[in-house]
Amino acid sequence: MEIVDHRGLSLAHITTAELADRPWLHTDSCIDLVRITAPGAESWDELAEAGFVRKPNMLTWKAELGRSEEEFLLSRLSPKGRRFIRKCQRQAESELELSVHDQLDPELLDPFLDLYRQQIDTMRHGVAIAVQQRERILQGGEKYFGIFARQEGELVGGCIVRECPEQRAIRIRFSAVCPQWRKVSLSRVLYFAAMHVGRHRGHQWVTLGDDPNLYGHVVKAGLIDFKVSMGFQCVPSQDFHDPDGIDQADLVLALGRLADPVVVLGYTSSDPEDRSLRAYVLSDAPTSLQPFEIPFLGAPVRTRIRTVPRSCPV
C-alpha cells in the first residue's frame, strides 16, 4: 500500500493482490480514500463486497449539436430551462460585447487566465490547469478559439474551446466568469455561443469538460445538475476518444476533507459490456437522491462509510 497526497486528500493506492488483507485497516496513517487502478474482472465481486465503487476515472460530458440552437433547446432542455437560457442571452446581449477569436495571443489569453486564476483560488482543491497549459494553448499544434465577454471594455467572462476535426467535435476546455456575472449564469451564454460556432463549422459533437469522477473533491456534486440542465450526458472518457481514460475502484473512508455530498458515478453492473452508470452518494447529513435521478443514469444509491479511519486533520 502506498499513501500519497492527492490534491489535498490522503489517498492509499493498493493492488488487487492486497485487497484480501484490507491494509487500510492496519496502519497508523490517516486515509481519506483507497483506490485500485484498472482492477481485473476477477476482482469485481470482491471489490463490491468490500464497499468499493468501480468507475471510470474521468467522465466526458457530451451532446450532439444538432442542426440549430432551437433544435438543441427543444430536444434537450425543459421549457423552464429554455426560458432561462433565453433570459440570460437577452441580458448579456443588452449589457455586454461578445466576441469570437480564432487566434489566441498573449494579449487575449493572459487577461482570461487572470480571471480564471481568481475563480480557481476560491475552490478548496482547485487546480489552475489552464494556467499550466498556457504555452500549449498558444503554441501547441492543437486548434483553439476563444469567446470573450466584455463590459465597457473590461473582461467579465470567457471560454477557451478546442476544435477536434478528427472527432467532429468541439471541446469547451476552460471557462471563467467574474462573480457578478456568475450569479446570472453568463457561463451558459458563453457555452451556447461556442456551440453556435461549432455548429456553423460543421462539427457534430460538443463536450463540456472531462471531470474527475469524484464529485466533492476538485469539483462539487452540483456540477452534475448544471451540466444536465445544459442538455449534456456523461460517458466514461475512454468511450469518447480519451486514450488515457481508465477504470478505477474507490473506497471512501472519510468525508472531512471533501465537500458533502460526495458523488461517484460508478458502473451499474459487473457485465464488462454494460457501460451504464449510476450515482453513488455519500453524506454525513440527510441527503435527497432526487437530484441524481437522471434519465440517462441508473437509479442512484446511497453508500456508507464501511470503516472508521484514524482522524485526518481537516
C-alpha positions as CSV (number, residue, x, y, z in Angstrom):
1,M,0.0,0.0,0.0
2,E,1.3,3.4,-1.0
3,I,-0.2,6.5,0.6
4,V,0.2,9.8,-1.3
5,D,-1.2,13.3,-1.1
6,H,-3.7,13.7,-3.9
7,R,-4.8,17.4,-4.2
8,G,-5.3,17.6,-0.5
9,L,-6.6,14.1,0.1
10,S,-4.7,11.3,1.7
11,L,-5.0,8.6,-0.9
12,A,-4.0,5.0,-0.5
13,H,-3.1,3.0,-3.6
14,I,-3.4,-0.7,-3.3
15,T,-3.4,-3.6,-5.7
16,T,-6.0,-6.3,-6.0
17,A,-3.5,-8.8,-4.5
18,E,-3.6,-6.7,-1.3
19,L,-7.4,-6.5,-1.2
20,A,-8.0,-9.5,1.0
21,D,-5.7,-8.2,3.7
22,R,-7.6,-4.8,4.0
23,P,-4.3,-3.0,4.6
24,W,-6.1,0.3,5.2
25,L,-7.3,-1.1,8.5
26,H,-3.8,-1.9,9.8
27,T,-2.0,1.4,9.5
28,D,-1.3,4.4,11.8
29,S,-1.7,6.8,8.8
30,C,-4.9,8.6,8.2
31,I,-6.5,7.8,4.9
32,D,-9.4,9.5,3.1
33,L,-9.7,7.2,0.1
34,V,-8.5,3.8,-1.0
35,R,-8.0,3.3,-4.8
36,I,-7.3,0.3,-7.1
37,T,-6.3,1.2,-10.6
38,A,-7.6,-0.9,-13.6
39,P,-9.0,-3.8,-11.5
40,G,-9.4,-7.0,-13.4
41,A,-12.8,-8.6,-13.8
42,E,-11.9,-11.4,-11.5
43,S,-11.8,-9.0,-8.6
44,W,-15.0,-7.1,-9.2
45,D,-17.3,-9.1,-6.9
46,E,-14.7,-8.9,-4.1
47,L,-14.4,-5.2,-4.6
48,A,-18.2,-4.7,-4.4
49,E,-18.3,-6.8,-1.2
50,A,-15.6,-4.6,0.4
51,G,-17.6,-1.4,-0.5
52,F,-15.6,-0.2,-3.4
53,V,-17.3,1.5,-6.3
54,R,-15.9,0.6,-9.8
55,K,-15.9,3.6,-12.0
56,P,-14.2,5.4,-14.9
57,N,-11.5,7.7,-13.6
58,M,-12.8,10.6,-15.9
59,L,-16.2,11.5,-17.3
60,T,-16.8,13.2,-20.6
61,W,-19.9,15.3,-20.8
62,K,-21.1,15.4,-24.4
63,A,-24.0,16.4,-26.5
64,E,-24.9,16.3,-30.2
65,L,-25.0,19.8,-31.6
66,G,-28.0,19.3,-33.9
67,R,-28.8,21.5,-36.9
68,S,-29.7,24.6,-34.9
69,E,-29.7,26.1,-31.5
70,E,-33.5,25.9,-31.4
71,E,-33.4,22.2,-32.2
72,F,-30.9,21.7,-29.4
73,L,-33.0,23.6,-26.9
74,L,-36.2,21.8,-27.9
75,S,-34.7,18.3,-27.8
76,R,-32.6,18.6,-24.7
77,L,-33.9,21.3,-22.3
78,S,-37.1,21.6,-20.3
79,P,-39.4,24.5,-21.1
80,K,-38.2,26.2,-17.9
81,G,-34.6,25.6,-19.0
82,R,-35.2,27.1,-22.4
83,R,-36.8,30.2,-20.9
84,F,-33.9,30.6,-18.6
85,I,-31.3,30.4,-21.4
86,R,-33.2,33.0,-23.4
87,K,-33.4,35.3,-20.4
88,C,-29.6,35.0,-19.8
89,Q,-28.9,35.6,-23.5
90,R,-31.1,38.7,-23.6
91,Q,-29.3,40.2,-20.6
92,A,-25.9,39.5,-22.0
93,E,-26.8,41.0,-25.4
94,S,-28.1,44.2,-23.8
95,E,-25.1,44.8,-21.5
96,L,-22.1,43.0,-22.9
97,E,-20.0,42.7,-26.0
98,L,-19.3,39.1,-27.0
99,S,-16.5,38.4,-29.5
100,V,-15.1,35.2,-31.1
101,H,-11.3,35.0,-31.7
102,D,-9.7,32.3,-33.8
103,Q,-6.2,33.3,-33.0
104,L,-5.3,33.4,-29.3
105,D,-2.3,35.5,-28.4
106,P,-1.0,36.6,-25.0
107,E,-3.0,39.9,-25.1
108,L,-6.2,37.9,-25.3
109,L,-5.3,34.8,-23.3
110,D,-3.5,36.4,-20.3
111,P,-6.4,38.5,-19.0
112,F,-8.6,35.5,-19.3
113,L,-6.1,33.4,-17.3
114,D,-6.1,36.1,-14.6
115,L,-9.8,35.8,-14.3
116,Y,-9.6,32.0,-14.4
117,R,-7.0,32.0,-11.7
118,Q,-9.1,34.2,-9.4
119,Q,-12.0,31.7,-9.9
120,I,-9.8,28.7,-9.1
121,D,-8.5,30.4,-6.0
122,T,-12.0,30.3,-4.5
123,M,-12.0,26.4,-4.8
124,R,-10.8,24.3,-1.9
125,H,-8.9,21.9,-4.0
126,G,-8.9,23.8,-7.3
127,V,-6.1,23.3,-9.8
128,A,-5.3,26.0,-12.4
129,I,-4.9,23.7,-15.3
130,A,-5.4,26.4,-18.0
131,V,-2.5,28.4,-16.5
132,Q,-0.4,25.2,-16.6
133,Q,-1.3,24.8,-20.2
134,R,-0.7,28.4,-21.3
135,E,2.1,27.6,-23.7
136,R,0.3,24.6,-25.2
137,I,-2.7,26.8,-25.9
138,L,-0.6,29.5,-27.5
139,Q,2.0,27.5,-29.4
140,G,0.9,23.8,-29.5
141,G,-0.4,22.0,-32.5
142,E,-4.0,22.0,-31.3
143,K,-6.5,24.4,-32.7
144,Y,-8.3,26.7,-30.2
145,F,-10.7,29.6,-30.4
146,G,-11.9,31.9,-27.6
147,I,-15.1,33.6,-26.8
148,F,-14.9,36.6,-24.6
149,A,-17.5,38.9,-22.9
150,R,-16.6,42.5,-22.1
151,Q,-18.5,45.2,-20.2
152,E,-17.3,48.6,-21.1
153,G,-14.1,47.2,-22.3
154,E,-13.4,45.1,-19.2
155,L,-13.2,41.3,-19.5
156,V,-16.0,39.7,-17.4
157,G,-16.1,36.2,-18.8
158,G,-14.7,33.9,-21.4
159,C,-14.2,30.3,-22.5
160,I,-11.4,28.6,-24.4
161,V,-12.6,25.9,-26.9
162,R,-10.5,23.3,-28.7
163,E,-11.5,22.1,-32.1
164,C,-11.1,18.4,-32.8
165,P,-11.9,17.8,-36.5
166,E,-11.0,14.1,-36.4
167,Q,-13.7,13.7,-33.8
168,R,-16.1,16.2,-35.5
169,A,-16.2,17.8,-32.1
170,I,-15.5,21.0,-30.2
171,R,-14.3,20.7,-26.6
172,I,-15.1,23.5,-24.2
173,R,-11.9,23.3,-22.2
174,F,-11.8,26.2,-19.8
175,S,-14.1,29.0,-18.7
176,A,-14.1,31.8,-16.2
177,V,-16.7,34.4,-15.2
178,C,-16.5,37.3,-12.7
179,P,-18.6,36.9,-9.6
180,Q,-21.2,39.5,-10.6
181,W,-21.9,37.7,-13.9
182,R,-21.6,34.2,-12.5
183,K,-24.7,35.0,-10.5
184,V,-26.7,35.5,-13.7
185,S,-25.2,32.5,-15.5
186,L,-23.1,34.2,-18.1
187,S,-21.3,30.8,-18.5
188,R,-24.4,29.4,-20.1
189,V,-24.4,32.2,-22.7
190,L,-20.7,31.6,-23.4
191,Y,-21.3,27.8,-23.9
192,F,-24.2,28.4,-26.3
193,A,-22.1,30.9,-28.2
194,A,-19.3,28.3,-28.5
195,M,-21.9,25.7,-29.7
196,H,-23.1,28.1,-32.3
197,V,-19.6,28.4,-33.7
198,G,-19.1,24.7,-33.6
199,R,-22.3,24.1,-35.4
200,H,-21.5,26.7,-38.1
201,R,-18.1,25.0,-38.7
202,G,-19.8,21.6,-39.3
203,H,-19.0,19.8,-36.1
204,Q,-21.4,17.1,-34.8
205,W,-20.5,17.0,-31.1
206,V,-19.7,19.3,-28.2
207,T,-18.1,18.3,-24.9
208,L,-18.4,20.3,-21.7
209,G,-15.4,19.2,-19.8
210,D,-13.8,16.0,-18.7
211,D,-14.5,15.8,-14.9
212,P,-12.5,13.8,-12.3
213,N,-15.0,11.2,-11.2
214,L,-15.1,12.1,-7.5
215,Y,-17.6,15.0,-7.1
216,G,-17.0,16.7,-3.8
217,H,-13.2,16.9,-4.3
218,V,-11.9,19.2,-7.1
219,V,-15.5,19.7,-8.4
220,K,-18.7,19.6,-6.4
221,A,-21.8,17.5,-6.9
222,G,-23.8,20.5,-8.0
223,L,-21.8,20.5,-11.3
224,I,-23.7,17.3,-12.3
225,D,-27.0,19.2,-12.2
226,F,-25.6,22.1,-14.0
227,K,-24.4,20.0,-16.9
228,V,-27.6,18.0,-17.1
229,S,-29.5,21.3,-17.2
230,M,-27.4,22.3,-20.2
231,G,-28.5,19.2,-22.1
232,F,-25.3,17.2,-21.7
233,Q,-24.9,13.5,-20.8
234,C,-21.8,11.8,-19.4
235,V,-19.9,8.8,-20.6
236,P,-16.6,7.2,-19.5
237,S,-14.0,9.4,-21.1
238,Q,-12.3,6.3,-22.7
239,D,-15.6,5.8,-24.6
240,F,-15.2,9.2,-26.3
241,H,-11.7,9.5,-27.7
242,D,-9.7,9.6,-24.5
243,P,-6.6,7.4,-24.8
244,D,-5.8,8.0,-21.1
245,G,-9.1,7.0,-19.7
246,I,-9.1,4.0,-17.4
247,D,-11.2,2.3,-14.8
248,Q,-10.7,2.6,-11.0
249,A,-12.3,1.2,-7.9
250,D,-12.6,3.7,-5.0
251,L,-13.5,3.2,-1.3
252,V,-14.2,6.5,0.5
253,L,-13.2,6.3,4.2
254,A,-13.7,9.8,5.4
255,L,-15.6,12.9,4.3
256,G,-13.9,15.6,6.4
257,R,-11.7,16.9,3.5
258,L,-14.4,16.5,0.9
259,A,-17.5,18.6,0.1
260,D,-20.7,16.9,1.3
261,P,-22.3,15.2,-0.5
262,V,-19.7,13.1,-2.3
263,V,-20.9,11.5,-5.5
264,V,-19.2,8.9,-7.7
265,L,-20.7,7.8,-11.0
266,G,-20.0,4.1,-11.0
267,Y,-20.9,1.2,-13.2
268,T,-24.3,-0.3,-12.7
269,S,-23.3,-4.0,-13.2
270,S,-20.4,-6.4,-13.4
271,D,-21.1,-7.1,-17.1
272,P,-18.0,-5.7,-18.9
273,E,-20.2,-4.9,-21.9
274,D,-22.5,-2.8,-19.8
275,R,-21.2,0.8,-19.7
276,S,-24.1,2.4,-18.0
277,L,-23.5,4.4,-14.8
278,R,-25.4,5.3,-11.7
279,A,-24.8,7.8,-8.9
280,Y,-23.3,6.5,-5.6
281,V,-24.0,9.2,-2.9
282,L,-22.2,9.6,0.4
283,S,-23.1,12.1,3.0
284,D,-22.9,12.8,6.7
285,A,-26.3,14.5,6.6
286,P,-29.8,13.5,5.3
287,T,-29.5,13.9,1.6
288,S,-32.1,13.5,-1.1
289,L,-31.3,11.2,-4.0
290,Q,-33.8,13.1,-6.2
291,P,-31.1,15.4,-7.8
292,F,-29.4,12.2,-9.1
293,E,-32.4,10.6,-10.6
294,I,-31.3,11.4,-14.1
295,P,-32.8,9.7,-17.2
296,F,-29.5,8.6,-18.7
297,L,-28.3,7.2,-15.4
298,G,-29.4,4.1,-13.4
299,A,-31.2,4.5,-10.1
300,P,-29.0,6.3,-7.6
301,V,-27.9,4.6,-4.4
302,R,-26.6,5.7,-1.0
303,T,-23.3,4.3,0.1
304,R,-21.9,4.3,3.5
305,I,-18.6,4.6,5.2
306,R,-17.5,1.0,5.8
307,T,-14.8,1.6,8.4
308,V,-13.8,4.4,10.8
309,P,-10.3,5.5,9.8
310,R,-7.8,7.4,12.0
311,S,-8.8,11.0,12.2
312,C,-7.3,13.1,9.5
313,P,-6.6,16.8,10.0
314,V,-9.1,18.9,8.1
